[in-house]
Amino acid sequence: MKFLVLLIGEGELPAWDTLTEEEQAAGLGKFEEFDAACRNRDGVSIVSGEALAPMTSATVVKTRGGKTTLTEGPYAEAVEGLGGFFLIEAPDLDVLTELLTILPAYDMQIVPAVDQV
């Protein structure tokens, strides 16, 4: 089953740009550890994942009355900002949540993908 994991805000962690180079390197090390743990777990693979640019660079697409508009806001309800995502294949939510404890303590949201028939 595939799950979308949204990395939302820093949680209890200080903002990334306030960390020292050593603290940022330690944080990146946690992502490498997470990647290795996923590769070493049967039935788990990271399908995709990216860090995202700040929410202020986002574009909102809306269609009303058949007309599509692109704006720089108002943004969706993600006040803390979406910092990145993973699309992960995992046997179940329990395995995924166990692996996610390896990452820095970000606030996250997990959404299962709809199985294709």
Biopython code that builds the backbone (N, CA, C, O; Angstrom):
import numpy as np
from Bio.PDB.StructureBuilder import StructureBuilder

atoms = [
    (1, "MET", "N", (0.841, -1.170, 0.000)),
    (1, "MET", "CA", (0.000, 0.000, 0.000)),
    (1, "MET", "C", (0.889, 1.236, 0.000)),
    (1, "MET", "O", (1.918, 1.280, 0.674)),
    (2, "LYS", "N", (0.473, 2.236, -0.767)),
    (2, "LYS", "CA", (1.246, 3.477, -0.804)),
    (2, "LYS", "C", (0.653, 4.503, 0.166)),
    (2, "LYS", "O", (-0.560, 4.597, 0.358)),
    (3, "PHE", "N", (1.566, 5.261, 0.762)),
    (3, "PHE", "CA", (1.180, 6.326, 1.687)),
    (3, "PHE", "C", (1.909, 7.615, 1.301)),
    (3, "PHE", "O", (3.099, 7.601, 0.989)),
    (4, "LEU", "N", (1.188, 8.703, 1.326)),
    (4, "LEU", "CA", (1.805, 10.017, 1.158)),
    (4, "LEU", "C", (2.103, 10.553, 2.547)),
    (4, "LEU", "O", (1.208, 10.649, 3.386)),
    (5, "VAL", "N", (3.342, 10.898, 2.788)),
    (5, "VAL", "CA", (3.753, 11.467, 4.080)),
    (5, "VAL", "C", (4.108, 12.923, 3.838)),
    (5, "VAL", "O", (5.069, 13.226, 3.131)),
    (6, "LEU", "N", (3.336, 13.818, 4.424)),
    (6, "LEU", "CA", (3.588, 15.254, 4.293)),
    (6, "LEU", "C", (4.398, 15.716, 5.495)),
    (6, "LEU", "O", (4.019, 15.469, 6.640)),
    (7, "LEU", "N", (5.501, 16.379, 5.234)),
    (7, "LEU", "CA", (6.327, 16.942, 6.298)),
    (7, "LEU", "C", (5.862, 18.382, 6.477)),
    (7, "LEU", "O", (6.124, 19.245, 5.640)),
    (8, "ILE", "N", (5.170, 18.619, 7.578)),
    (8, "ILE", "CA", (4.510, 19.911, 7.783)),
    (8, "ILE", "C", (5.150, 20.618, 8.957)),
    (8, "ILE", "O", (4.982, 20.196, 10.101)),
    (9, "GLY", "N", (5.870, 21.672, 8.696)),
    (9, "GLY", "CA", (6.463, 22.461, 9.758)),
    (9, "GLY", "C", (7.540, 21.711, 10.512)),
    (9, "GLY", "O", (7.720, 20.507, 10.326)),
    (10, "GLU", "N", (8.245, 22.419, 11.352)),
    (10, "GLU", "CA", (9.356, 21.838, 12.086)),
    (10, "GLU", "C", (8.923, 21.174, 13.381)),
    (10, "GLU", "O", (9.755, 20.576, 14.063)),
    (11, "GLY", "N", (7.644, 21.259, 13.742)),
    (11, "GLY", "CA", (7.203, 20.689, 15.015)),
    (11, "GLY", "C", (7.897, 21.400, 16.157)),
    (11, "GLY", "O", (7.857, 22.627, 16.245)),
    (12, "GLU", "N", (8.535, 20.636, 17.035)),
    (12, "GLU", "CA", (9.237, 21.230, 18.174)),
    (12, "GLU", "C", (10.647, 21.682, 17.823)),
    (12, "GLU", "O", (11.331, 22.296, 18.643)),
    (13, "LEU", "N", (11.078, 21.378, 16.608)),
    (13, "LEU", "CA", (12.441, 21.719, 16.212)),
    (13, "LEU", "C", (12.536, 23.191, 15.834)),
    (13, "LEU", "O", (11.555, 23.784, 15.385)),
    (14, "PRO", "N", (13.725, 23.787, 16.017)),
    (14, "PRO", "CA", (13.913, 25.160, 15.539)),
    (14, "PRO", "C", (13.852, 25.195, 14.009)),
    (14, "PRO", "O", (14.073, 24.174, 13.356)),
    (15, "ALA", "N", (13.558, 26.344, 13.446)),
    (15, "ALA", "CA", (13.505, 26.484, 11.988)),
    (15, "ALA", "C", (14.852, 26.099, 11.383)),
    (15, "ALA", "O", (15.905, 26.384, 11.952)),
    (16, "TRP", "N", (14.803, 25.448, 10.223)),
    (16, "TRP", "CA", (16.006, 24.940, 9.564)),
    (16, "TRP", "C", (17.068, 26.021, 9.399)),
    (16, "TRP", "O", (18.247, 25.780, 9.656)),
    (17, "ASP", "N", (16.652, 27.206, 8.973)),
    (17, "ASP", "CA", (17.635, 28.263, 8.692)),
    (17, "ASP", "C", (18.242, 28.874, 9.955)),
    (17, "ASP", "O", (19.135, 29.715, 9.861)),
    (18, "THR", "N", (17.768, 28.462, 11.135)),
    (18, "THR", "CA", (18.374, 28.943, 12.382)),
    (18, "THR", "C", (19.374, 27.940, 12.948)),
    (18, "THR", "O", (20.064, 28.231, 13.925)),
    (19, "LEU", "N", (19.453, 26.753, 12.332)),
    (19, "LEU", "CA", (20.358, 25.710, 12.823)),
    (19, "LEU", "C", (21.792, 25.979, 12.359)),
    (19, "LEU", "O", (22.018, 26.594, 11.316)),
    (20, "THR", "N", (22.738, 25.512, 13.143)),
    (20, "THR", "CA", (24.140, 25.593, 12.737)),
    (20, "THR", "C", (24.393, 24.568, 11.627)),
    (20, "THR", "O", (23.566, 23.688, 11.388)),
    (21, "GLU", "N", (25.533, 24.687, 10.957)),
    (21, "GLU", "CA", (25.876, 23.716, 9.913)),
    (21, "GLU", "C", (25.922, 22.305, 10.483)),
    (21, "GLU", "O", (25.490, 21.357, 9.827)),
    (22, "GLU", "N", (26.442, 22.158, 11.704)),
    (22, "GLU", "CA", (26.520, 20.847, 12.331)),
    (22, "GLU", "C", (25.124, 20.285, 12.621)),
    (22, "GLU", "O", (24.872, 19.097, 12.423)),
    (23, "GLU", "N", (24.228, 21.146, 13.091)),
    (23, "GLU", "CA", (22.858, 20.702, 13.372)),
    (23, "GLU", "C", (22.135, 20.324, 12.079)),
    (23, "GLU", "O", (21.384, 19.349, 12.050)),
    (24, "GLN", "N", (22.360, 21.092, 11.011)),
    (24, "GLN", "CA", (21.742, 20.752, 9.722)),
    (24, "GLN", "C", (22.297, 19.422, 9.202)),
    (24, "GLN", "O", (21.551, 18.604, 8.665)),
    (25, "ALA", "N", (23.607, 19.208, 9.364)),
    (25, "ALA", "CA", (24.214, 17.944, 8.926)),
    (25, "ALA", "C", (23.630, 16.777, 9.713)),
    (25, "ALA", "O", (23.391, 15.708, 9.152)),
    (26, "ALA", "N", (23.401, 16.977, 11.006)),
    (26, "ALA", "CA", (22.798, 15.918, 11.827)),
    (26, "ALA", "C", (21.372, 15.630, 11.347)),
    (26, "ALA", "O", (20.951, 14.474, 11.298)),
    (27, "GLY", "N", (20.641, 16.677, 10.998)),
    (27, "GLY", "CA", (19.276, 16.488, 10.480)),
    (27, "GLY", "C", (19.284, 15.735, 9.163)),
    (27, "GLY", "O", (18.470, 14.835, 8.955)),
    (28, "LEU", "N", (20.193, 16.093, 8.276)),
    (28, "LEU", "CA", (20.295, 15.388, 6.997)),
    (28, "LEU", "C", (20.695, 13.932, 7.221)),
    (28, "LEU", "O", (20.267, 13.042, 6.486)),
    (29, "GLY", "N", (21.516, 13.701, 8.237)),
    (29, "GLY", "CA", (21.902, 12.327, 8.568)),
    (29, "GLY", "C", (20.698, 11.479, 8.944)),
    (29, "GLY", "O", (20.657, 10.284, 8.651)),
    (30, "LYS", "N", (19.712, 12.101, 9.599)),
    (30, "LYS", "CA", (18.491, 11.364, 9.961)),
    (30, "LYS", "C", (17.729, 10.939, 8.713)),
    (30, "LYS", "O", (17.142, 9.858, 8.683)),
    (31, "PHE", "N", (17.735, 11.788, 7.676)),
    (31, "PHE", "CA", (17.080, 11.408, 6.420)),
    (31, "PHE", "C", (17.817, 10.241, 5.766)),
    (31, "PHE", "O", (17.189, 9.328, 5.229)),
    (32, "GLU", "N", (19.148, 10.270, 5.812)),
    (32, "GLU", "CA", (19.930, 9.151, 5.257)),
    (32, "GLU", "C", (19.655, 7.868, 6.036)),
    (32, "GLU", "O", (19.531, 6.792, 5.451)),
    (33, "GLU", "N", (19.561, 7.990, 7.368)),
    (33, "GLU", "CA", (19.252, 6.827, 8.206)),
    (33, "GLU", "C", (17.865, 6.275, 7.874)),
    (33, "GLU", "O", (17.669, 5.061, 7.807)),
    (34, "PHE", "N", (16.907, 7.180, 7.667)),
    (34, "PHE", "CA", (15.541, 6.783, 7.302)),
    (34, "PHE", "C", (15.546, 6.057, 5.957)),
    (34, "PHE", "O", (14.897, 5.021, 5.814)),
    (35, "ASP", "N", (16.270, 6.590, 4.972)),
    (35, "ASP", "CA", (16.370, 5.973, 3.644)),
    (35, "ASP", "C", (16.936, 4.556, 3.771)),
    (35, "ASP", "O", (16.407, 3.619, 3.174)),
    (36, "ALA", "N", (18.005, 4.402, 4.543)),
    (36, "ALA", "CA", (18.622, 3.082, 4.716)),
    (36, "ALA", "C", (17.667, 2.116, 5.419)),
    (36, "ALA", "O", (17.577, 0.947, 5.045)),
    (37, "ALA", "N", (16.957, 2.605, 6.437)),
    (37, "ALA", "CA", (16.013, 1.744, 7.168)),
    (37, "ALA", "C", (14.895, 1.269, 6.252)),
    (37, "ALA", "O", (14.455, 0.123, 6.353)),
    (38, "CYS", "N", (14.429, 2.143, 5.356)),
    (38, "CYS", "CA", (13.377, 1.747, 4.417)),
    (38, "CYS", "C", (13.907, 0.703, 3.437)),
    (38, "CYS", "O", (13.220, -0.276, 3.143)),
    (39, "ARG", "N", (15.126, 0.904, 2.930)),
    (39, "ARG", "CA", (15.708, -0.056, 1.985)),
    (39, "ARG", "C", (15.920, -1.422, 2.634)),
    (39, "ARG", "O", (15.823, -2.453, 1.967)),
    (40, "ASN", "N", (16.207, -1.428, 3.921)),
    (40, "ASN", "CA", (16.495, -2.679, 4.622)),
    (40, "ASN", "C", (15.252, -3.379, 5.167)),
    (40, "ASN", "O", (15.360, -4.470, 5.727)),
    (41, "ARG", "N", (14.080, -2.775, 5.016)),
    (41, "ARG", "CA", (12.842, -3.360, 5.537)),
    (41, "ARG", "C", (12.072, -4.024, 4.391)),
    (41, "ARG", "O", (11.790, -3.378, 3.383)),
    (42, "ASP", "N", (11.735, -5.293, 4.537)),
    (42, "ASP", "CA", (10.964, -6.003, 3.515)),
    (42, "ASP", "C", (9.642, -5.300, 3.262)),
    (42, "ASP", "O", (8.931, -4.925, 4.194)),
    (43, "GLY", "N", (9.325, -5.130, 1.985)),
    (43, "GLY", "CA", (8.041, -4.559, 1.597)),
    (43, "GLY", "C", (7.964, -3.058, 1.686)),
    (43, "GLY", "O", (6.896, -2.486, 1.467)),
    (44, "VAL", "N", (9.082, -2.389, 2.005)),
    (44, "VAL", "CA", (9.071, -0.925, 2.132)),
    (44, "VAL", "C", (9.984, -0.329, 1.074)),
    (44, "VAL", "O", (11.117, -0.776, 0.900)),
    (45, "SER", "N", (9.492, 0.674, 0.371)),
    (45, "SER", "CA", (10.334, 1.428, -0.557)),
    (45, "SER", "C", (9.845, 2.864, -0.630)),
    (45, "SER", "O", (8.647, 3.134, -0.551)),
    (46, "ILE", "N", (10.789, 3.776, -0.781)),
    (46, "ILE", "CA", (10.438, 5.178, -0.985)),
    (46, "ILE", "C", (10.231, 5.348, -2.484)),
    (46, "ILE", "O", (11.185, 5.262, -3.258)),
    (47, "VAL", "N", (9.006, 5.586, -2.890)),
    (47, "VAL", "CA", (8.678, 5.751, -4.308)),
    (47, "VAL", "C", (9.157, 7.102, -4.795)),
    (47, "VAL", "O", (9.675, 7.223, -5.905)),
    (48, "SER", "N", (8.985, 8.124, -3.960)),
    (48, "SER", "CA", (9.397, 9.475, -4.315)),
    (48, "SER", "C", (9.471, 10.316, -3.046)),
    (48, "SER", "O", (8.868, 9.983, -2.025)),
    (49, "GLY", "N", (10.202, 11.381, -3.126)),
    (49, "GLY", "CA", (10.280, 12.310, -2.005)),
    (49, "GLY", "C", (11.057, 13.529, -2.419)),
    (49, "GLY", "O", (12.017, 13.429, -3.182)),
    (50, "GLU", "N", (10.657, 14.669, -1.929)),
    (50, "GLU", "CA", (11.330, 15.921, -2.258)),
    (50, "GLU", "C", (11.166, 16.907, -1.108)),
    (50, "GLU", "O", (10.155, 16.908, -0.405)),
    (51, "ALA", "N", (12.170, 17.733, -0.936)),
    (51, "ALA", "CA", (12.016, 18.926, -0.101)),
    (51, "ALA", "C", (11.370, 19.980, -0.987)),
    (51, "ALA", "O", (11.637, 20.037, -2.188)),
    (52, "LEU", "N", (10.528, 20.807, -0.403)),
    (52, "LEU", "CA", (9.805, 21.807, -1.185)),
    (52, "LEU", "C", (10.280, 23.216, -0.852)),
    (52, "LEU", "O", (10.750, 23.484, 0.254)),
    (53, "ALA", "N", (10.150, 24.102, -1.819)),
    (53, "ALA", "CA", (10.466, 25.519, -1.627)),
    (53, "ALA", "C", (9.467, 26.122, -0.639)),
    (53, "ALA", "O", (8.417, 25.526, -0.399)),
    (54, "PRO", "N", (9.762, 27.273, -0.069)),
    (54, "PRO", "CA", (8.835, 27.895, 0.888)),
    (54, "PRO", "C", (7.434, 28.086, 0.287)),
    (54, "PRO", "O", (7.278, 28.282, -0.918)),
    (55, "MET", "N", (6.423, 28.021, 1.163)),
    (55, "MET", "CA", (5.032, 28.155, 0.715)),
    (55, "MET", "C", (4.781, 29.461, -0.025)),
    (55, "MET", "O", (3.851, 29.546, -0.826)),
    (56, "THR", "N", (5.590, 30.472, 0.229)),
    (56, "THR", "CA", (5.384, 31.749, -0.455)),
    (56, "THR", "C", (5.650, 31.642, -1.954)),
    (56, "THR", "O", (5.301, 32.548, -2.712)),
    (57, "SER", "N", (6.262, 30.548, -2.383)),
    (57, "SER", "CA", (6.509, 30.356, -3.823)),
    (57, "SER", "C", (5.422, 29.507, -4.478)),
    (57, "SER", "O", (5.499, 29.218, -5.672)),
    (58, "ALA", "N", (4.406, 29.102, -3.703)),
    (58, "ALA", "CA", (3.355, 28.228, -4.230)),
    (58, "ALA", "C", (2.399, 28.993, -5.143)),
    (58, "ALA", "O", (2.243, 30.209, -5.029)),
    (59, "THR", "N", (1.777, 28.265, -6.031)),
    (59, "THR", "CA", (0.745, 28.806, -6.919)),
    (59, "THR", "C", (-0.553, 28.075, -6.624)),
    (59, "THR", "O", (-0.576, 26.849, -6.521)),
    (60, "VAL", "N", (-1.620, 28.825, -6.490)),
    (60, "VAL", "CA", (-2.938, 28.251, -6.230)),
    (60, "VAL", "C", (-3.706, 28.209, -7.550)),
    (60, "VAL", "O", (-3.786, 29.210, -8.262)),
    (61, "VAL", "N", (-4.266, 27.052, -7.868)),
    (61, "VAL", "CA", (-5.057, 26.873, -9.090)),
    (61, "VAL", "C", (-6.504, 26.645, -8.679)),
    (61, "VAL", "O", (-6.808, 25.723, -7.923)),
    (62, "LYS", "N", (-7.392, 27.494, -9.186)),
    (62, "LYS", "CA", (-8.821, 27.338, -8.889)),
    (62, "LYS", "C", (-9.603, 27.427, -10.187)),
    (62, "LYS", "O", (-9.280, 28.205, -11.084)),
    (63, "THR", "N", (-10.657, 26.596, -10.259)),
    (63, "THR", "CA", (-11.558, 26.654, -11.406)),
    (63, "THR", "C", (-12.955, 26.954, -10.886)),
    (63, "THR", "O", (-13.515, 26.199, -10.090)),
    (64, "ARG", "N", (-13.493, 28.046, -11.340)),
    (64, "ARG", "CA", (-14.840, 28.465, -10.940)),
    (64, "ARG", "C", (-15.611, 28.843, -12.193)),
    (64, "ARG", "O", (-15.174, 29.677, -12.986)),
    (65, "GLY", "N", (-16.762, 28.214, -12.353)),
    (65, "GLY", "CA", (-17.584, 28.524, -13.516)),
    (65, "GLY", "C", (-16.872, 28.212, -14.827)),
    (65, "GLY", "O", (-17.106, 28.883, -15.832)),
    (66, "GLY", "N", (-16.018, 27.216, -14.828)),
    (66, "GLY", "CA", (-15.307, 26.829, -16.037)),
    (66, "GLY", "C", (-14.076, 27.658, -16.336)),
    (66, "GLY", "O", (-13.380, 27.394, -17.316)),
    (67, "LYS", "N", (-13.791, 28.660, -15.508)),
    (67, "LYS", "CA", (-12.623, 29.518, -15.727)),
    (67, "LYS", "C", (-11.552, 29.189, -14.682)),
    (67, "LYS", "O", (-11.821, 29.162, -13.481)),
    (68, "THR", "N", (-10.357, 28.944, -15.161)),
    (68, "THR", "CA", (-9.240, 28.612, -14.282)),
    (68, "THR", "C", (-8.398, 29.847, -14.031)),
    (68, "THR", "O", (-8.044, 30.580, -14.954)),
    (69, "THR", "N", (-8.083, 30.064, -12.756)),
    (69, "THR", "CA", (-7.222, 31.188, -12.390)),
    (69, "THR", "C", (-6.031, 30.672, -11.590)),
    (69, "THR", "O", (-6.135, 29.697, -10.846)),
    (70, "LEU", "N", (-4.920, 31.336, -11.758)),
    (70, "LEU", "CA", (-3.711, 31.049, -10.995)),
    (70, "LEU", "C", (-3.409, 32.268, -10.145)),
    (70, "LEU", "O", (-3.361, 33.389, -10.651)),
    (71, "THR", "N", (-3.205, 32.051, -8.843)),
    (71, "THR", "CA", (-2.889, 33.157, -7.946)),
    (71, "THR", "C", (-1.752, 32.758, -7.004)),
    (71, "THR", "O", (-1.364, 31.592, -6.936)),
    (72, "GLU", "N", (-1.243, 33.724, -6.300)),
    (72, "GLU", "CA", (-0.203, 33.466, -5.292)),
    (72, "GLU", "C", (-0.846, 33.327, -3.913)),
    (72, "GLU", "O", (-0.142, 33.458, -2.912)),
    (73, "GLY", "N", (-2.095, 33.080, -3.820)),
    (73, "GLY", "CA", (-2.797, 32.877, -2.580)),
    (73, "GLY", "C", (-4.270, 33.180, -2.778)),
    (73, "GLY", "O", (-4.631, 33.591, -3.881)),
    (74, "PRO", "N", (-5.142, 33.011, -1.810)),
    (74, "PRO", "CA", (-4.814, 32.475, -0.492)),
    (74, "PRO", "C", (-4.479, 30.995, -0.589)),
    (74, "PRO", "O", (-5.016, 30.266, -1.423)),
    (75, "TYR", "N", (-3.586, 30.577, 0.279)),
    (75, "TYR", "CA", (-3.083, 29.218, 0.253)),
    (75, "TYR", "C", (-4.001, 28.271, 0.997)),
    (75, "TYR", "O", (-4.858, 28.690, 1.776)),
    (76, "ALA", "N", (-3.807, 26.980, 0.741)),
    (76, "ALA", "CA", (-4.578, 25.943, 1.416)),
    (76, "ALA", "C", (-4.261, 25.975, 2.910)),
    (76, "ALA", "O", (-3.315, 26.638, 3.335)),
    (77, "GLU", "N", (-5.048, 25.263, 3.694)),
    (77, "GLU", "CA", (-4.887, 25.225, 5.142)),
    (77, "GLU", "C", (-3.632, 24.449, 5.540)),
    (77, "GLU", "O", (-3.722, 23.311, 6.002)),
    (78, "ALA", "N", (-2.518, 25.036, 5.368)),
    (78, "ALA", "CA", (-1.252, 24.444, 5.802)),
    (78, "ALA", "C", (-0.431, 25.586, 6.387)),
    (78, "ALA", "O", (0.616, 25.964, 5.862)),
    (79, "VAL", "N", (-0.941, 26.119, 7.489)),
    (79, "VAL", "CA", (-0.384, 27.320, 8.089)),
    (79, "VAL", "C", (1.107, 27.184, 8.348)),
    (79, "VAL", "O", (1.872, 28.122, 8.120)),
    (80, "GLU", "N", (1.521, 26.014, 8.826)),
    (80, "GLU", "CA", (2.933, 25.824, 9.150)),
    (80, "GLU", "C", (3.789, 25.698, 7.903)),
    (80, "GLU", "O", (5.008, 25.863, 7.968)),
    (81, "GLY", "N", (3.173, 25.411, 6.777)),
    (81, "GLY", "CA", (3.915, 25.263, 5.540)),
    (81, "GLY", "C", (4.320, 23.831, 5.300)),
    (81, "GLY", "O", (4.741, 23.119, 6.212)),
    (82, "LEU", "N", (4.186, 23.429, 4.073)),
    (82, "LEU", "CA", (4.557, 22.078, 3.658)),
    (82, "LEU", "C", (6.024, 22.094, 3.273)),
    (82, "LEU", "O", (6.412, 22.760, 2.313)),
    (83, "GLY", "N", (6.841, 21.361, 4.022)),
    (83, "GLY", "CA", (8.277, 21.400, 3.791)),
    (83, "GLY", "C", (8.787, 20.321, 2.866)),
    (83, "GLY", "O", (9.876, 20.457, 2.309)),
    (84, "GLY", "N", (8.034, 19.254, 2.684)),
    (84, "GLY", "CA", (8.459, 18.169, 1.819)),
    (84, "GLY", "C", (7.488, 17.024, 1.895)),
    (84, "GLY", "O", (6.483, 17.080, 2.604)),
    (85, "PHE", "N", (7.804, 15.967, 1.143)),
    (85, "PHE", "CA", (6.917, 14.817, 1.139)),
    (85, "PHE", "C", (7.680, 13.559, 0.768)),
    (85, "PHE", "O", (8.761, 13.610, 0.181)),
    (86, "PHE", "N", (7.094, 12.438, 1.125)),
    (86, "PHE", "CA", (7.533, 11.134, 0.665)),
    (86, "PHE", "C", (6.297, 10.401, 0.160)),
    (86, "PHE", "O", (5.212, 10.525, 0.729)),
    (87, "LEU", "N", (6.470, 9.644, -0.902)),
    (87, "LEU", "CA", (5.480, 8.650, -1.301)),
    (87, "LEU", "C", (6.150, 7.317, -1.037)),
    (87, "LEU", "O", (7.156, 6.985, -1.665)),
    (88, "ILE", "N", (5.598, 6.555, -0.113)),
    (88, "ILE", "CA", (6.257, 5.343, 0.388)),
    (88, "ILE", "C", (5.344, 4.137, 0.239)),
    (88, "ILE", "O", (4.165, 4.176, 0.592)),
    (89, "GLU", "N", (5.912, 3.076, -0.286)),
    (89, "GLU", "CA", (5.215, 1.782, -0.322)),
    (89, "GLU", "C", (5.570, 1.066, 0.968)),
    (89, "GLU", "O", (6.749, 0.877, 1.266)),
    (90, "ALA", "N", (4.571, 0.668, 1.736)),
    (90, "ALA", "CA", (4.800, -0.033, 2.999)),
    (90, "ALA", "C", (3.679, -1.041, 3.215)),
    (90, "ALA", "O", (2.561, -0.835, 2.743)),
    (91, "PRO", "N", (3.968, -2.130, 3.924)),
    (91, "PRO", "CA", (2.933, -3.149, 4.153)),
    (91, "PRO", "C", (1.723, -2.622, 4.920)),
    (91, "PRO", "O", (0.588, -3.022, 4.659)),
    (92, "ASP", "N", (1.979, -1.717, 5.873)),
    (92, "ASP", "CA", (0.875, -1.167, 6.648)),
    (92, "ASP", "C", (1.318, 0.095, 7.383)),
    (92, "ASP", "O", (2.496, 0.454, 7.383)),
    (93, "LEU", "N", (0.355, 0.751, 8.002)),
    (93, "LEU", "CA", (0.615, 2.016, 8.692)),
    (93, "LEU", "C", (1.549, 1.831, 9.884)),
    (93, "LEU", "O", (2.348, 2.720, 10.180)),
    (94, "ASP", "N", (1.464, 0.694, 10.573)),
    (94, "ASP", "CA", (2.322, 0.459, 11.737)),
    (94, "ASP", "C", (3.800, 0.444, 11.345)),
    (94, "ASP", "O", (4.632, 1.050, 12.020)),
    (95, "VAL", "N", (4.119, -0.247, 10.256)),
    (95, "VAL", "CA", (5.514, -0.294, 9.792)),
    (95, "VAL", "C", (5.971, 1.113, 9.415)),
    (95, "VAL", "O", (7.072, 1.532, 9.773)),
    (96, "LEU", "N", (5.128, 1.830, 8.695)),
    (96, "LEU", "CA", (5.496, 3.182, 8.258)),
    (96, "LEU", "C", (5.721, 4.110, 9.451)),
    (96, "LEU", "O", (6.719, 4.829, 9.490)),
    (97, "THR", "N", (4.813, 4.104, 10.416)),
    (97, "THR", "CA", (4.971, 5.013, 11.555)),
    (97, "THR", "C", (6.200, 4.655, 12.384)),
    (97, "THR", "O", (6.826, 5.538, 12.971)),
    (98, "GLU", "N", (6.550, 3.383, 12.439)),
    (98, "GLU", "CA", (7.782, 2.986, 13.135)),
    (98, "GLU", "C", (8.993, 3.586, 12.426)),
    (98, "GLU", "O", (9.886, 4.136, 13.071)),
    (99, "LEU", "N", (9.023, 3.481, 11.099)),
    (99, "LEU", "CA", (10.157, 4.012, 10.334)),
    (99, "LEU", "C", (10.229, 5.537, 10.422)),
    (99, "LEU", "O", (11.321, 6.104, 10.453)),
    (100, "LEU", "N", (9.086, 6.197, 10.462)),
    (100, "LEU", "CA", (9.079, 7.665, 10.494)),
    (100, "LEU", "C", (9.685, 8.224, 11.777)),
    (100, "LEU", "O", (10.065, 9.394, 11.821)),
    (101, "THR", "N", (9.780, 7.402, 12.822)),
    (101, "THR", "CA", (10.386, 7.890, 14.069)),
    (101, "THR", "C", (11.881, 8.160, 13.891)),
    (101, "THR", "O", (12.502, 8.813, 14.730)),
    (102, "ILE", "N", (12.454, 7.656, 12.799)),
    (102, "ILE", "CA", (13.867, 7.906, 12.525)),
    (102, "ILE", "C", (14.097, 9.349, 12.087)),
    (102, "ILE", "O", (15.144, 9.928, 12.379)),
    (103, "LEU", "N", (13.132, 9.927, 11.393)),
    (103, "LEU", "CA", (13.283, 11.288, 10.865)),
    (103, "LEU", "C", (13.318, 12.309, 11.998)),
    (103, "LEU", "O", (12.900, 12.007, 13.116)),
    (104, "PRO", "N", (13.817, 13.530, 11.716)),
    (104, "PRO", "CA", (13.685, 14.600, 12.708)),
    (104, "PRO", "C", (12.215, 14.743, 13.123)),
    (104, "PRO", "O", (11.316, 14.377, 12.366)),
    (105, "ALA", "N", (11.983, 15.263, 14.297)),
    (105, "ALA", "CA", (10.631, 15.298, 14.873)),
    (105, "ALA", "C", (9.760, 16.373, 14.238)),
    (105, "ALA", "O", (9.259, 17.262, 14.927)),
    (106, "TYR", "N", (9.578, 16.289, 12.913)),
    (106, "TYR", "CA", (8.667, 17.196, 12.230)),
    (106, "TYR", "C", (7.232, 16.811, 12.535)),
    (106, "TYR", "O", (6.953, 15.681, 12.934)),
    (107, "ASP", "N", (6.324, 17.756, 12.346)),
    (107, "ASP", "CA", (4.909, 17.407, 12.315)),
    (107, "ASP", "C", (4.668, 16.779, 10.950)),
    (107, "ASP", "O", (5.151, 17.291, 9.941)),
    (108, "MET", "N", (3.937, 15.689, 10.908)),
    (108, "MET", "CA", (3.701, 14.968, 9.658)),
    (108, "MET", "C", (2.233, 14.606, 9.526)),
    (108, "MET", "O", (1.497, 14.517, 10.508)),
    (109, "GLN", "N", (1.839, 14.403, 8.299)),
    (109, "GLN", "CA", (0.492, 13.912, 8.014)),
    (109, "GLN", "C", (0.627, 12.762, 7.036)),
    (109, "GLN", "O", (1.311, 12.887, 6.020)),
    (110, "ILE", "N", (-0.020, 11.641, 7.334)),
    (110, "ILE", "CA", (0.058, 10.445, 6.498)),
    (110, "ILE", "C", (-1.296, 10.233, 5.840)),
    (110, "ILE", "O", (-2.331, 10.205, 6.506)),
    (111, "VAL", "N", (-1.270, 10.086, 4.526)),
    (111, "VAL", "CA", (-2.505, 9.853, 3.780)),
    (111, "VAL", "C", (-2.314, 8.612, 2.908)),
    (111, "VAL", "O", (-1.408, 8.586, 2.074)),
    (112, "PRO", "N", (-3.153, 7.576, 3.084)),
    (112, "PRO", "CA", (-3.021, 6.408, 2.210)),
    (112, "PRO", "C", (-3.500, 6.736, 0.805)),
    (112, "PRO", "O", (-4.452, 7.494, 0.618)),
    (113, "ALA", "N", (-2.816, 6.147, -0.189)),
    (113, "ALA", "CA", (-3.251, 6.294, -1.575)),
    (113, "ALA", "C", (-4.371, 5.295, -1.844)),
    (113, "ALA", "O", (-4.448, 4.242, -1.212)),
    (114, "VAL", "N", (-5.222, 5.638, -2.775)),
    (114, "VAL", "CA", (-6.296, 4.735, -3.165)),
    (114, "VAL", "C", (-5.693, 3.636, -4.026)),
    (114, "VAL", "O", (-4.963, 3.914, -4.978)),
    (115, "ASP", "N", (-5.997, 2.392, -3.692)),
    (115, "ASP", "CA", (-5.482, 1.275, -4.486)),
    (115, "ASP", "C", (-6.060, 1.326, -5.893)),
    (115, "ASP", "O", (-7.257, 1.541, -6.086)),
    (116, "GLN", "N", (-5.179, 1.123, -6.873)),
    (116, "GLN", "CA", (-5.626, 1.064, -8.267)),
    (116, "GLN", "C", (-6.178, -0.316, -8.549)),
    (116, "GLN", "O", (-5.609, -1.312, -8.103)),
    (117, "VAL", "N", (-7.258, -0.391, -9.268)),
    (117, "VAL", "CA", (-7.864, -1.680, -9.609)),
    (117, "VAL", "C", (-7.403, -2.103, -10.981)),
    (117, "VAL", "O", (-7.796, -3.165, -11.464)),
]
sb = StructureBuilder()
sb.init_structure("model")
sb.init_model(0)
sb.init_chain("A")
sb.init_seg("    ")
for serial, (resi, resn, name, xyz) in enumerate(atoms, 1):
    if name == "N":
        sb.init_residue(resn, " ", resi, " ")
    sb.init_atom(name, np.array(xyz, "f"), 0.0, 1.0, " ", f" {name:<3s}", serial, name[0])
structure = sb.get_structure()
